[in-house]
Amino acid sequence: MKELRLIVVAMMLVGCATKQYPQAPAVTTEETTAFDCKAVEQEIVKAHSVQSEISETGRFDVLTVLGFIGDFGLGNGLAKHSATKKADVRLNQLESLKTTKCLPAVA
């Protein structure tokens, strides 16, 4: 009976072992029209910060071990991949927006 309780508690802990990665939304139409050059540059800095936070969250720790025990690390790997992809998409969109919003002034 004790072994069953221990197994149930272990499974409950493993179920909570997926790391929480920051999610970067895609650039919206409203943002595209509202952002000026300065705002785009600020958002690019924020996007780089999100990428750094994803890297920091992805470091090896106790949750990595528990996640590996529970699902061979698939949950954490998928969550990190998804967060990284969203952050990259937003950064690419912002870089494209920067080329149109931050055109050099014609003298």
N, CA, C and O atoms as a GROMACS GRO file, in nm:
protein
  428
    1MET      N    1   0.082  -0.119   0.000
    1MET     CA    2   0.000   0.000   0.000
    1MET      C    3   0.086   0.126   0.000
    1MET      O    4   0.055   0.223  -0.068
    2LYS      N    5   0.196   0.124   0.077
    2LYS     CA    6   0.286   0.240   0.080
    2LYS      C    7   0.349   0.262  -0.056
    2LYS      O    8   0.367   0.376  -0.099
    3GLU      N    9   0.382   0.154  -0.124
    3GLU     CA   10   0.445   0.164  -0.256
    3GLU      C   11   0.349   0.229  -0.356
    3GLU      O   12   0.391   0.310  -0.439
    4LEU      N   13   0.223   0.195  -0.348
    4LEU     CA   14   0.123   0.253  -0.437
    4LEU      C   15   0.112   0.403  -0.413
    4LEU      O   16   0.105   0.481  -0.509
    5ARG      N   17   0.109   0.444  -0.287
    5ARG     CA   18   0.103   0.587  -0.255
    5ARG      C   19   0.226   0.659  -0.307
    5ARG      O   20   0.215   0.769  -0.363
    6LEU      N   21   0.341   0.599  -0.290
    6LEU     CA   22   0.466   0.660  -0.337
    6LEU      C   23   0.465   0.676  -0.489
    6LEU      O   24   0.509   0.778  -0.541
    7ILE      N   25   0.415   0.575  -0.558
    7ILE     CA   26   0.407   0.582  -0.704
    7ILE      C   27   0.310   0.691  -0.748
    7ILE      O   28   0.339   0.766  -0.842
    8VAL      N   29   0.196   0.702  -0.680
    8VAL     CA   30   0.098   0.804  -0.714
    8VAL      C   31   0.156   0.944  -0.691
    8VAL      O   32   0.138   1.033  -0.775
    9VAL      N   33   0.224   0.964  -0.579
    9VAL     CA   34   0.285   1.095  -0.550
    9VAL      C   35   0.392   1.127  -0.653
    9VAL      O   36   0.401   1.241  -0.700
   10ALA      N   37   0.474   1.029  -0.688
   10ALA     CA   38   0.579   1.050  -0.788
   10ALA      C   39   0.518   1.088  -0.923
   10ALA      O   40   0.569   1.178  -0.990
   11MET      N   41   0.412   1.023  -0.963
   11MET     CA   42   0.346   1.053  -1.090
   11MET      C   43   0.285   1.193  -1.088
   11MET      O   44   0.286   1.263  -1.189
   12MET      N   45   0.232   1.234  -0.975
   12MET     CA   46   0.175   1.368  -0.965
   12MET      C   47   0.286   1.474  -0.977
   12MET      O   48   0.267   1.576  -1.042
   13LEU      N   49   0.399   1.448  -0.917
   13LEU     CA   50   0.511   1.542  -0.927
   13LEU      C   51   0.564   1.550  -1.069
   13LEU      O   52   0.596   1.659  -1.117
   14VAL      N   53   0.572   1.438  -1.136
   14VAL     CA   54   0.622   1.436  -1.272
   14VAL      C   55   0.526   1.510  -1.365
   14VAL      O   56   0.570   1.576  -1.459
   15GLY      N   57   0.398   1.500  -1.340
   15GLY     CA   58   0.299   1.569  -1.422
   15GLY      C   59   0.315   1.721  -1.415
   15GLY      O   60   0.272   1.791  -1.507
   16CYS      N   61   0.374   1.771  -1.310
   16CYS     CA   62   0.394   1.915  -1.294
   16CYS      C   63   0.535   1.958  -1.335
   16CYS      O   64   0.574   2.072  -1.311
   17ALA      N   65   0.610   1.869  -1.395
   17ALA     CA   66   0.750   1.896  -1.420
   17ALA      C   67   0.779   1.973  -1.548
   17ALA      O   68   0.893   2.011  -1.572
   18THR      N   69   0.679   1.997  -1.632
   18THR     CA   70   0.704   2.072  -1.754
   18THR      C   71   0.734   2.217  -1.720
   18THR      O   72   0.662   2.281  -1.644
   19LYS      N   73   0.841   2.266  -1.776
   19LYS     CA   74   0.884   2.404  -1.750
   19LYS      C   75   0.790   2.501  -1.820
   19LYS      O   76   0.728   2.468  -1.922
   20GLN      N   77   0.779   2.621  -1.765
   20GLN     CA   78   0.694   2.724  -1.821
   20GLN      C   79   0.782   2.824  -1.896
   20GLN      O   80   0.854   2.902  -1.834
   21TYR      N   81   0.775   2.822  -2.026
   21TYR     CA   82   0.853   2.911  -2.110
   21TYR      C   83   0.770   3.034  -2.147
   21TYR      O   84   0.649   3.022  -2.167
   22PRO      N   85   0.834   3.152  -2.156
   22PRO     CA   86   0.759   3.270  -2.198
   22PRO      C   87   0.713   3.255  -2.343
   22PRO      O   88   0.783   3.197  -2.425
   23GLN      N   89   0.597   3.307  -2.372
   23GLN     CA   90   0.540   3.297  -2.507
   23GLN      C   91   0.537   3.436  -2.570
   23GLN      O   92   0.486   3.531  -2.512
   24ALA      N   93   0.592   3.446  -2.690
   24ALA     CA   94   0.593   3.573  -2.763
   24ALA      C   95   0.486   3.568  -2.872
   24ALA      O   96   0.492   3.482  -2.960
   25PRO      N   97   0.389   3.658  -2.866
   25PRO     CA   98   0.285   3.657  -2.969
   25PRO      C   99   0.337   3.714  -3.101
   25PRO      O  100   0.434   3.790  -3.103
   26ALA      N  101   0.273   3.677  -3.208
   26ALA     CA  102   0.307   3.733  -3.338
   26ALA      C  103   0.271   3.882  -3.339
   26ALA      O  104   0.186   3.927  -3.263
   27VAL      N  105   0.336   3.956  -3.426
   27VAL     CA  106   0.307   4.099  -3.439
   27VAL      C  107   0.168   4.114  -3.501
   27VAL      O  108   0.139   4.056  -3.605
   28THR      N  109   0.084   4.191  -3.435
   28THR     CA  110  -0.053   4.209  -3.484
   28THR      C  111  -0.060   4.323  -3.586
   28THR      O  112   0.033   4.402  -3.599
   29THR      N  113  -0.170   4.328  -3.656
   29THR     CA  114  -0.193   4.435  -3.753
   29THR      C  115  -0.195   4.570  -3.682
   29THR      O  116  -0.144   4.669  -3.734
   30GLU      N  117  -0.255   4.574  -3.563
   30GLU     CA  118  -0.262   4.698  -3.486
   30GLU      C  119  -0.122   4.746  -3.448
   30GLU      O  120  -0.093   4.866  -3.455
   31GLU      N  121  -0.035   4.652  -3.408
   31GLU     CA  122   0.102   4.689  -3.373
   31GLU      C  123   0.176   4.742  -3.496
   31GLU      O  124   0.251   4.839  -3.487
   32THR      N  125   0.154   4.678  -3.609
   32THR     CA  126   0.220   4.719  -3.733
   32THR      C  127   0.188   4.864  -3.766
   32THR      O  128   0.276   4.939  -3.808
   33THR      N  129   0.064   4.902  -3.748
   33THR     CA  130   0.025   5.040  -3.782
   33THR      C  131   0.060   5.139  -3.672
   33THR      O  132   0.091   5.255  -3.700
   34ALA      N  133   0.057   5.095  -3.547
   34ALA     CA  134   0.078   5.187  -3.435
   34ALA      C  135   0.225   5.213  -3.403
   34ALA      O  136   0.260   5.322  -3.358
   35PHE      N  137   0.311   5.115  -3.425
   35PHE     CA  138   0.452   5.131  -3.387
   35PHE      C  139   0.524   5.229  -3.477
   35PHE      O  140   0.511   5.227  -3.599
   36ASP      N  141   0.600   5.316  -3.413
   36ASP     CA  142   0.693   5.399  -3.488
   36ASP      C  143   0.831   5.333  -3.475
   36ASP      O  144   0.844   5.225  -3.416
   37CYS      N  145   0.933   5.397  -3.529
   37CYS     CA  146   1.067   5.338  -3.530
   37CYS      C  147   1.115   5.307  -3.387
   37CYS      O  148   1.170   5.200  -3.361
   38LYS      N  149   1.096   5.401  -3.296
   38LYS     CA  150   1.142   5.382  -3.158
   38LYS      C  151   1.071   5.265  -3.092
   38LYS      O  152   1.134   5.185  -3.022
   39ALA      N  153   0.941   5.255  -3.112
   39ALA     CA  154   0.864   5.145  -3.052
   39ALA      C  155   0.908   5.010  -3.109
   39ALA      O  156   0.915   4.912  -3.036
   40VAL      N  157   0.937   5.006  -3.239
   40VAL     CA  158   0.984   4.881  -3.301
   40VAL      C  159   1.116   4.840  -3.238
   40VAL      O  160   1.136   4.723  -3.206
   41GLU      N  161   1.206   4.935  -3.222
   41GLU     CA  162   1.337   4.904  -3.162
   41GLU      C  163   1.322   4.856  -3.018
   41GLU      O  164   1.394   4.766  -2.975
   42GLN      N  165   1.229   4.915  -2.942
   42GLN     CA  166   1.203   4.870  -2.805
   42GLN      C  167   1.148   4.727  -2.805
   42GLN      O  168   1.186   4.646  -2.720
   43GLU      N  169   1.058   4.697  -2.898
   43GLU     CA  170   1.002   4.563  -2.906
   43GLU      C  171   1.108   4.460  -2.946
   43GLU      O  172   1.104   4.345  -2.902
   44ILE      N  173   1.203   4.501  -3.028
   44ILE     CA  174   1.313   4.411  -3.066
   44ILE      C  175   1.396   4.378  -2.943
   44ILE      O  176   1.437   4.263  -2.924
   45VAL      N  177   1.422   4.478  -2.859
   45VAL     CA  178   1.496   4.454  -2.735
   45VAL      C  179   1.418   4.358  -2.645
   45VAL      O  180   1.477   4.267  -2.586
   46LYS      N  181   1.286   4.376  -2.636
   46LYS     CA  182   1.202   4.286  -2.556
   46LYS      C  183   1.206   4.145  -2.613
   46LYS      O  184   1.210   4.048  -2.537
   47ALA      N  185   1.204   4.132  -2.745
   47ALA     CA  186   1.208   3.999  -2.808
   47ALA      C  187   1.339   3.929  -2.778
   47ALA      O  188   1.341   3.808  -2.753
   48HIS      N  189   1.449   4.004  -2.779
   48HIS     CA  190   1.578   3.944  -2.742
   48HIS      C  191   1.577   3.902  -2.595
   48HIS      O  192   1.637   3.800  -2.559
   49SER      N  193   1.510   3.978  -2.511
   49SER     CA  194   1.498   3.944  -2.369
   49SER      C  195   1.418   3.815  -2.351
   49SER      O  196   1.454   3.731  -2.269
   50VAL      N  197   1.312   3.798  -2.429
   50VAL     CA  198   1.232   3.675  -2.423
   50VAL      C  199   1.318   3.556  -2.466
   50VAL      O  200   1.311   3.449  -2.405
   51GLN      N  201   1.398   3.573  -2.571
   51GLN     CA  202   1.486   3.466  -2.616
   51GLN      C  203   1.585   3.428  -2.507
   51GLN      O  204   1.613   3.310  -2.486
   52SER      N  205   1.638   3.527  -2.437
   52SER     CA  206   1.732   3.499  -2.327
   52SER      C  207   1.662   3.426  -2.214
   52SER      O  208   1.719   3.334  -2.154
   53GLU      N  209   1.539   3.465  -2.184
   53GLU     CA  210   1.462   3.400  -2.079
   53GLU      C  211   1.432   3.254  -2.115
   53GLU      O  212   1.433   3.167  -2.028
   54ILE      N  213   1.405   3.229  -2.242
   54ILE     CA  214   1.381   3.092  -2.287
   54ILE      C  215   1.508   3.008  -2.267
   54ILE      O  216   1.501   2.894  -2.219
   55SER      N  217   1.621   3.065  -2.303
   55SER     CA  218   1.748   2.993  -2.284
   55SER      C  219   1.775   2.966  -2.137
   55SER      O  220   1.819   2.857  -2.100
   56GLU      N  221   1.747   3.065  -2.053
   56GLU     CA  222   1.768   3.049  -1.909
   56GLU      C  223   1.676   2.942  -1.852
   56GLU      O  224   1.720   2.859  -1.772
   57THR      N  225   1.551   2.942  -1.892
   57THR     CA  226   1.455   2.843  -1.845
   57THR      C  227   1.494   2.704  -1.892
   57THR      O  228   1.468   2.605  -1.823
   58GLY      N  229   1.555   2.695  -2.009
   58GLY     CA  230   1.592   2.566  -2.066
   58GLY      C  231   1.714   2.501  -2.005
   58GLY      O  232   1.750   2.390  -2.043
   59ARG      N  233   1.779   2.569  -1.912
   59ARG     CA  234   1.898   2.511  -1.849
   59ARG      C  235   1.862   2.388  -1.768
   59ARG      O  236   1.748   2.373  -1.723
   60PHE      N  237   1.958   2.302  -1.750
   60PHE     CA  238   1.942   2.176  -1.678
   60PHE      C  239   1.916   2.204  -1.530
   60PHE      O  240   1.993   2.276  -1.466
   61ASP      N  241   1.807   2.146  -1.476
   61ASP     CA  242   1.776   2.159  -1.334
   61ASP      C  243   1.690   2.041  -1.291
   61ASP      O  244   1.674   1.943  -1.365
   62VAL      N  245   1.633   2.050  -1.173
   62VAL     CA  246   1.552   1.942  -1.118
   62VAL      C  247   1.431   1.913  -1.208
   62VAL      O  248   1.396   1.797  -1.230
   63LEU      N  249   1.367   2.019  -1.260
   63LEU     CA  250   1.251   1.997  -1.348
   63LEU      C  251   1.291   1.922  -1.475
   63LEU      O  252   1.211   1.846  -1.530
   64THR      N  253   1.412   1.943  -1.521
   64THR     CA  254   1.460   1.869  -1.638
   64THR      C  255   1.466   1.721  -1.606
   64THR      O  256   1.424   1.638  -1.687
   65VAL      N  257   1.517   1.687  -1.489
   65VAL     CA  258   1.526   1.547  -1.448
   65VAL      C  259   1.388   1.487  -1.432
   65VAL      O  260   1.362   1.377  -1.482
   66LEU      N  261   1.298   1.558  -1.364
   66LEU     CA  262   1.162   1.506  -1.344
   66LEU      C  263   1.089   1.491  -1.478
   66LEU      O  264   1.017   1.394  -1.500
   67GLY      N  265   1.108   1.588  -1.565
   67GLY     CA  266   1.045   1.581  -1.697
   67GLY      C  267   1.098   1.463  -1.776
   67GLY      O  268   1.022   1.398  -1.848
   68PHE      N  269   1.226   1.434  -1.764
   68PHE     CA  270   1.283   1.320  -1.835
   68PHE      C  271   1.228   1.190  -1.780
   68PHE      O  272   1.200   1.097  -1.856
   69ILE      N  273   1.214   1.183  -1.649
   69ILE     CA  274   1.160   1.061  -1.588
   69ILE      C  275   1.016   1.039  -1.634
   69ILE      O  276   0.975   0.926  -1.661
   70GLY      N  277   0.939   1.147  -1.642
   70GLY     CA  278   0.797   1.136  -1.675
   70GLY      C  279   0.769   1.106  -1.821
   70GLY      O  280   0.685   1.022  -1.852
   71ASP      N  281   0.838   1.173  -1.910
   71ASP     CA  282   0.806   1.155  -2.053
   71ASP      C  283   0.931   1.160  -2.141
   71ASP      O  284   0.925   1.198  -2.258
   72PHE      N  285   1.043   1.121  -2.083
   72PHE     CA  286   1.171   1.122  -2.154
   72PHE      C  287   1.209   1.261  -2.204
   72PHE      O  288   1.280   1.273  -2.304
   73GLY      N  289   1.161   1.364  -2.137
   73GLY     CA  290   1.196   1.501  -2.172
   73GLY      C  291   1.119   1.559  -2.288
   73GLY      O  292   1.147   1.672  -2.330
   74LEU      N  293   1.024   1.485  -2.342
   74LEU     CA  294   0.950   1.534  -2.459
   74LEU      C  295   0.868   1.659  -2.429
   74LEU      O  296   0.864   1.751  -2.511
   75GLY      N  297   0.803   1.663  -2.313
   75GLY     CA  298   0.719   1.779  -2.279
   75GLY      C  299   0.800   1.907  -2.273
   75GLY      O  300   0.762   2.009  -2.331
   76ASN      N  301   0.912   1.902  -2.203
   76ASN     CA  302   0.997   2.021  -2.192
   76ASN      C  303   1.058   2.057  -2.328
   76ASN      O  304   1.069   2.174  -2.362
   77GLY      N  305   1.098   1.957  -2.404
   77GLY     CA  306   1.155   1.983  -2.536
   77GLY      C  307   1.055   2.048  -2.629
   77GLY      O  308   1.088   2.144  -2.700
   78LEU      N  309   0.934   1.997  -2.630
   78LEU     CA  310   0.830   2.055  -2.716
   78LEU      C  311   0.793   2.196  -2.672
   78LEU      O  312   0.773   2.284  -2.755
   79ALA      N  313   0.785   2.218  -2.540
   79ALA     CA  314   0.751   2.351  -2.489
   79ALA      C  315   0.860   2.451  -2.526
   79ALA      O  316   0.830   2.564  -2.566
   80LYS      N  317   0.986   2.411  -2.512
   80LYS     CA  318   1.096   2.502  -2.547
   80LYS      C  319   1.098   2.530  -2.697
   80LYS      O  320   1.117   2.644  -2.738
   81HIS      N  321   1.077   2.427  -2.777
   81HIS     CA  322   1.077   2.444  -2.923
   81HIS      C  323   0.966   2.540  -2.966
   81HIS      O  324   0.988   2.629  -3.048
   82SER      N  325   0.849   2.523  -2.909
   82SER     CA  326   0.735   2.609  -2.943
   82SER      C  327   0.762   2.754  -2.903
   82SER      O  328   0.737   2.846  -2.981
   83ALA      N  329   0.813   2.774  -2.781
   83ALA     CA  330   0.842   2.910  -2.735
   83ALA      C  331   0.951   2.975  -2.819
   83ALA      O  332   0.942   3.093  -2.852
   84THR      N  333   1.054   2.898  -2.853
   84THR     CA  334   1.164   2.951  -2.934
   84THR      C  335   1.114   2.990  -3.073
   84THR      O  336   1.151   3.095  -3.125
   85LYS      N  337   1.030   2.905  -3.131
   85LYS     CA  338   0.977   2.933  -3.264
   85LYS      C  339   0.893   3.061  -3.264
   85LYS      O  340   0.906   3.143  -3.355
   86LYS      N  341   0.807   3.077  -3.163
   86LYS     CA  342   0.723   3.197  -3.154
   86LYS      C  343   0.808   3.322  -3.135
   86LYS      O  344   0.781   3.426  -3.195
   87ALA      N  345   0.911   3.313  -3.052
   87ALA     CA  346   0.999   3.428  -3.029
   87ALA      C  347   1.075   3.464  -3.157
   87ALA      O  348   1.091   3.582  -3.188
   88ASP      N  349   1.120   3.363  -3.230
   88ASP     CA  350   1.192   3.388  -3.356
   88ASP      C  351   1.101   3.452  -3.460
   88ASP      O  352   1.142   3.544  -3.531
   89VAL      N  353   0.976   3.405  -3.468
   89VAL     CA  354   0.881   3.461  -3.563
   89VAL      C  355   0.855   3.608  -3.530
   89VAL      O  356   0.856   3.693  -3.618
   90ARG      N  357   0.833   3.637  -3.401
   90ARG     CA  358   0.808   3.777  -3.363
   90ARG      C  359   0.930   3.863  -3.393
   90ARG      O  360   0.915   3.974  -3.444
   91LEU      N  361   1.049   3.815  -3.363
   91LEU     CA  362   1.169   3.893  -3.389
   91LEU      C  363   1.186   3.918  -3.539
   91LEU      O  364   1.221   4.029  -3.579
   92ASN      N  365   1.162   3.817  -3.621
   92ASN     CA  366   1.171   3.835  -3.767
   92ASN      C  367   1.068   3.937  -3.817
   92ASN      O  368   1.099   4.020  -3.902
   93GLN      N  369   0.947   3.930  -3.763
   93GLN     CA  370   0.844   4.027  -3.802
   93GLN      C  371   0.885   4.168  -3.763
   93GLN      O  372   0.866   4.263  -3.839
   94LEU      N  373   0.941   4.183  -3.643
   94LEU     CA  374   0.983   4.315  -3.597
   94LEU      C  375   1.100   4.367  -3.680
   94LEU      O  376   1.105   4.487  -3.710
   95GLU      N  377   1.193   4.281  -3.716
   95GLU     CA  378   1.305   4.322  -3.800
   95GLU      C  379   1.255   4.368  -3.937
   95GLU      O  380   1.306   4.467  -3.992
   96SER      N  381   1.157   4.298  -3.992
   96SER     CA  382   1.098   4.340  -4.120
   96SER      C  383   1.028   4.474  -4.105
   96SER      O  384   1.039   4.560  -4.192
   97LEU      N  385   0.955   4.490  -3.996
   97LEU     CA  386   0.885   4.615  -3.970
   97LEU      C  387   0.985   4.730  -3.952
   97LEU      O  388   0.958   4.844  -3.991
   98LYS      N  389   1.099   4.700  -3.892
   98LYS     CA  390   1.202   4.802  -3.872
   98LYS      C  391   1.252   4.858  -4.005
   98LYS      O  392   1.279   4.977  -4.017
   99THR      N  393   1.264   4.771  -4.105
   99THR     CA  394   1.313   4.818  -4.236
   99THR      C  395   1.217   4.918  -4.299
   99THR      O  396   1.259   5.005  -4.375
  100THR      N  397   1.088   4.907  -4.270
  100THR     CA  398   0.992   5.002  -4.328
  100THR      C  399   0.969   5.123  -4.238
  100THR      O  400   0.947   5.234  -4.288
  101LYS      N  401   0.973   5.104  -4.106
  101LYS     CA  402   0.945   5.214  -4.013
  101LYS      C  403   1.068   5.301  -3.985
  101LYS      O  404   1.054   5.418  -3.948
  102CYS      N  405   1.186   5.246  -4.002
  102CYS     CA  406   1.307   5.318  -3.965
  102CYS      C  407   1.392   5.350  -4.088
  102CYS      O  408   1.515   5.338  -4.086
  103LEU      N  409   1.326   5.391  -4.194
  103LEU     CA  410   1.400   5.428  -4.315
  103LEU      C  411   1.486   5.550  -4.286
  103LEU      O  412   1.441   5.642  -4.218
  104PRO      N  413   1.609   5.553  -4.339
  104PRO     CA  414   1.691   5.671  -4.318
  104PRO      C  415   1.629   5.792  -4.388
  104PRO      O  416   1.574   5.781  -4.498
  105ALA      N  417   1.640   5.905  -4.324
  105ALA     CA  418   1.582   6.028  -4.381
  105ALA      C  419   1.660   6.070  -4.504
  105ALA      O  420   1.783   6.068  -4.504
  106VAL      N  421   1.588   6.108  -4.608
  106VAL     CA  422   1.651   6.153  -4.732
  106VAL      C  423   1.688   6.299  -4.713
  106VAL      O  424   1.605   6.381  -4.676
  107ALA      N  425   1.816   6.330  -4.738
  107ALA     CA  426   1.864   6.467  -4.714
  107ALA      C  427   1.841   6.554  -4.836
  107ALA      O  428   1.876   6.672  -4.834
   0.00000   0.00000   0.00000
